[in-house]
Amino acid sequence: MATLIDGRQIASDIREEVKQAVLAHTSSGKRAPYLAVVLVGDDPASSSYVRGKAKASAEVGIESDTMTFPDTISEAELLEIVARLNDDDNVDGILVQLPLPAHIDDTRVINAISPDKDVDCFHPASVGRLSIGLDGFAPATPAGIVQLLERSDIETSGAHCVIIGRSNIVGKPLANLMLRKGIDATVTVCHSRTRDLAGIARQADILVAAIGRAHFVTAEMVKPGATVIDVGINRVDDSTRDRGYRLVGDVDFDAVEPIAGHITPVPGGVGPMTIAVLLQNTLKAATM
Ligand code: NDP
């Protein structure tokens, strides 16, 4: 039976820490940290993420404003808005909710955000700083995973961390973080062309699944006692639920849990950490 890594509790601890730090910041006479959120269009998932970020910010004393634009906005107009936010000294962090409509180039908009305000850590300068080990903003989901490990006393030094998935938002930045001095894992990154994926996964002391396929990681892929971190969020049909589906991870939890040493559930594992790290980054943007 694995020990459950409680992402909700750990994220709540982090939010409380940020709240106290914001209080100390404002008590010294400084204005509250300010996060500008840009939302284009009315995609329900994006709107819901943005509402969650605004609510979590307010709870810790971070001010935020969600600027909503119709999906007919042009790329040039959006770039102008980002430029204005860059120039505004009262704005500490800028977050452009992705994905953007097809006629707007995500990369061009992300690259327009000032690296000093890039709380999502998507700008190439932020990614570069991360990869050569300089201080900077933390990429939300990967940094959330590292904090889950640290706060659960999982040994990372010398551990073999196998990451399944090489995306720019999870797999690659997580590999960079796990390689950092002080974390010191030995990292293997797998993807859809990897040969003998199960054999490599079975070597992992820390196995991270960031694939986007329900129940991909089976018991045969897990070394007894390994720490299993499930990043996946997948909808599977479930007629017993009012909404007709439920959320599951990339790990076959019921099969893997008896073998693993530690495991994150879905929901309630990695998910809650993402917003917690965003709050840490916004505080950092205001205080650096
Ligand atoms: P992407 O689709 O960008 O990347 C998926 C990765 O999985 C790719 O590198 C792909 O390989 C790899 N992959 C796909 N199929 C296989 C396979 N059969 N064998 C081996 N590797 C495979 O996804 P993201 O990284 O954006 O997200 C992954 C999951 O994490 C999703 O479920 C997403 O919803 C969730 N997520 C959760 C977050 C949270 O806060 N909890 C935050 C971000 C994401 P290749 O590159 O070769 O195509």
Residues whose N, C-alpha, C, O or C-beta is under 5 A from the ligand:
A	BS01	NDP	T141 I164 G165 R166 S167 V170 C190 H191 S192 R193 A210 I211 G212 V231 G232 I233 N234 V270 G271 T274
